[in-house]
Amino acid sequence: VGKGGELTHDEATIISGALDSTEK
C-alpha cells in the first residue's frame, strides 16, 4: 500500500473483487 493508505490500481481491483464475492 502506498503512502497515506492509497491503493494501487491492482490492489483496488483485488479488493473490489473480494468485496464483490463476499456480498454475493
trRosetta pair geometry for C-beta under 8 A, 3 or more apart (Angstrom, degrees):
i j d omega theta_ij theta_ji phi_ij phi_ji
1 5 6.0 -11 165 -136 130 42
1 6 7.0 150 -179 66 78 46
1 7 6.6 -43 -130 -98 85 55
1 8 7.9 -145 -120 -9 41 84
1 11 6.7 118 -94 -139 71 170
2 5 7.7 -5 74 86 65 6
2 6 4.1 -31 70 67 115 101
2 7 7.4 -154 21 -71 97 9
2 8 6.6 118 -27 -55 108 79
3 6 6.6 16 68 16 50 107
7 11 4.3 -136 -164 90 94 117
7 12 4.4 118 121 -60 133 85
7 15 6.9 -74 -138 10 152 140
8 11 4.7 94 49 7 77 102
8 12 7.0 -144 89 -6 39 87
9 12 5.8 -57 -150 37 30 112
9 13 6.3 31 152 -22 65 107
10 13 5.7 -55 -149 34 31 112
10 14 6.4 29 155 -17 66 106
11 14 5.8 -56 -148 37 32 109
11 15 6.1 28 156 -16 67 109
12 15 5.8 -57 -144 40 29 109
12 16 6.1 30 157 -20 65 107
13 16 5.9 -55 -146 36 27 110
13 17 6.3 27 155 -18 63 109
14 17 5.7 -58 -150 37 29 112
14 18 6.3 29 153 -20 65 107
15 18 5.6 -54 -147 36 31 112
15 19 6.3 29 155 -16 66 105
16 19 5.8 -57 -147 39 30 108
16 20 6.0 37 152 -27 65 108
17 20 5.4 -52 -146 33 30 118
17 21 6.6 22 159 -14 64 104
18 21 6.2 -58 -150 37 29 102
18 22 6.6 23 155 -16 64 107
19 22 5.9 -59 -147 37 32 106
19 23 6.3 31 157 -21 66 109
20 23 6.2 -62 -152 33 26 109
20 24 6.9 18 155 -19 61 109
21 24 5.9 -57 -150 31 37 110
